[in-house]
Amino acid sequence: MLKAVIFDMDGVIADTEPGYKITTDELLREYGIVTADDYQDQFIGVTSEFMWTTIVEEFHLPLTPDDCIRIIDEKRAILEEKDGLQPLPNVINLIKRLYDNDFPLAVASSSSIPEINRVTELFQIKKYFQVFFSGEDCRNSKPDPEVFLKTAKALQVCPEECLVIEDSKNGLLAAKRAGMKSIGFANPMFGNQDLSEATTTVSSFDEVTIPLCRKLFEP
């Protein structure tokens, strides 16, 4: 039986993925590094610490992972001030529908808690969520299920009673390993993500109805 819904944030609630890609490409080019267009896809859903530790080691950057995270945060702030930050189409309506149907809601993201707070406050949706959990507070990054299991515990529900909404291979695999049902969102900006671990997939949040969510838990 469905008792709670857990949202990823980046690429599900907030349209942040293009900004991460643009600023990461920019930083790498400053050190003479040009990667394939799909290089960053492998890091969608993981923590910034894991991503930048991997990149620093792979390309022997003369920076620490913390240096890279700080630089990217500064670059993204400039980009967002110029272009603004938008929610994904129809996702806020979905959040409100679930809330109005008395489902406890949570955000379980690889972003930091300050970033989760900033985005949910900006979109005026913070009041709809009972729990916020960051992958930075876990020992292991997605696709490890730790962040989802800890979120379920905070919601006081069993993992098998949770529905996860994710847009990445890493996030969907983490949900499956946690024993949770999932909806894979085919983010149009990153259409080549492997969503095969999802219980079902959608290309628009208009497709996510309350009957569909409940049907996923039918025997």
N, C-alpha and C positions, 0 to 999 in steps of 0.2 A: 504493500500500500504506500502511495506517495504521501510523504509528510513534510518535506522541505525541499527547497530549490536553491542550488548553489551556482552563482554566476562567476565565471572568469571576468576579468575587467578589460585588459588590453585586447582590442580586436573583437570584443563582445559588447561591452557597454560603451567604451570610449574608442574613438577612431584614432588610436595612438600609433598603430603599427607603421604607417607611412612615415611619421615623424622620427621614429626610432631608426628606420632604414636610411632616411636621408642624412641624419646627423652621424650615424655610424659610418656610412660611406664617406662622408666629408672628413671625419677624423682619420680614417685609414688612408685616404688620399694625401693627407698632410705628411704621411710617412712613406709615400710612394707605393701604397698598396691598393690595387684594384681587384675586387673579387667578382665572381660571377653573379648575375642578377639574383639567383636563388640561394646564394651562400648563406644569407641570414635566416632563411626559412627554418634551418635546423634548430635555431635558438628561440623560436616562437613558443612561449609558454614557460621557459626556464627563467631562473633568477638572473639579474644583471651580474651578480658576482660570478655565477657559473659561466655565463657567456663571456665576460671579459677575461676571466682567468684562462679560458680556452683560447681566446684570440691572442692575448698577450704571449702565451706560450707558443702558439702556432707560428706567429709572425715575428717573434722576438722583439716586441715593441719595447722601447726604452721608457716604459711607463708601468705603474702598478695597476692592477684592476680597479682599485679605488680612485686612482687618477683618472682613468677612462670614464668611470661612472660619473665623477664630478664634472668632467668636461662635457659629456653627453647631456647631463642635466642642464648645464648652462646653455648649450646649443639649442636644446629643445625648448627651454624657456623663451629664448629669443624668437624661435620659429613660431611657437604658440601665441606669443604676444603679437606677432605679425599676422598670422593666418587664423588664429583662434583654434579652439578644440571643440569638436562636435561629438555628440553621441551617435552611435550607429542608428540608422533609420528604424523606427518603430520599437526600439528596445525599451524605451521609457514607458511606453504604453503597455508593453508586456509585463514589466516590473509592477506597474500599478494594478494590472488585472490579477496577477498572482497574489499581490498583497490584499486586494479587495476580496479574494476568495480564501483568505485566512491562512495562506501558506507562509510559514516562517522562511525568510530569505537571508542569504549570506553572500558575501563576496570572498572568494578564495583566489588570490592573485599572486603572481610572482613579484609584483611591484611591492614597494614598501608601504607600511601603514600610513605615513604622511602623504604619499602619493594617492593611495586609495581614498583617504579623507578629502584630499584636495579635489579629486575628480567628482566624487559623490556630492560634495558640497557645491561645486560649480554647476552640476546638473540638477541640483535641488532634489536629490533622491536619497540622501543619507537616511532620512527618517523611515524609509521602507525596509531597511535591513536591520536584522537583529545582531548579526555577527560579521566582523571583518577579520580576515586572517591572511597574513602575508607569508609567502614562501621564504622570505628572508628570516623568518622566525623558526624555520625548520632545519633540521640537519641535512635533509636531502631535497633536491629540486625535483619538480616534475620531469620525467614521468613516474617518479616515485610517488606513491599515494599519500604520503605523510600529511601534506597540507589539507587534503580532503578528509582524511580520517580525523584530524584535529578539529576541523570545522564541524563535522558531524557531532563530535563529542561536545563541542561548545553549544551546538543547537539542541543537544540532549535528544538526539534521534539516532537510530541505527543506520549504518552506512547504506544498507540495502533499501532504506526508506527515502533515500536522497536522489534527486535528479540534478545532474550537472549540465550546465550549458557552456560549451567550449568551442574554440575555433582552431585549435592546434592538435597535431598528432600527439605531442607530449602531454597535453592536458587530458585528452581523451583516453590515452593509455593509462594515465594516473587514475582517472575515474574508474576505469574497468578494473584495475588492480585493487581499488578500494571497495569493489563490489557494488558500485553504483550504476544506475542507468544514466544515459547521457544523450544529449542532443548536440550534434555537430553542426556548427554554423559555417557554411561555405562562404567565408569572407571574400567578397569580390576582389579585394586588393591582393589576396594571397590564395588564389584559386587552386594552387597546386599542393595545398596541404593534404596529407593522407588522413581522411576522416573515417577510415574503414573500421576503427574500433568503436565508433559511436553506435548507440542503440538505434538511432535514426538520424537523418540529416535534413537540414532545411537550408534554403538560400535566402530566406527573408524571415524576419521575426513575426511578420503577419501570419506565417504558417503555424506558429506555435500557439495553439489554443489550449484551454484548460482540459477539454476532453482528450486531446492528443496526449497531453502530459500524463493524465490518469491511465490512459490505455496502455502506455508503456509498462505499467506495473501489473497488468492483468496476467493471470497464469496462462 
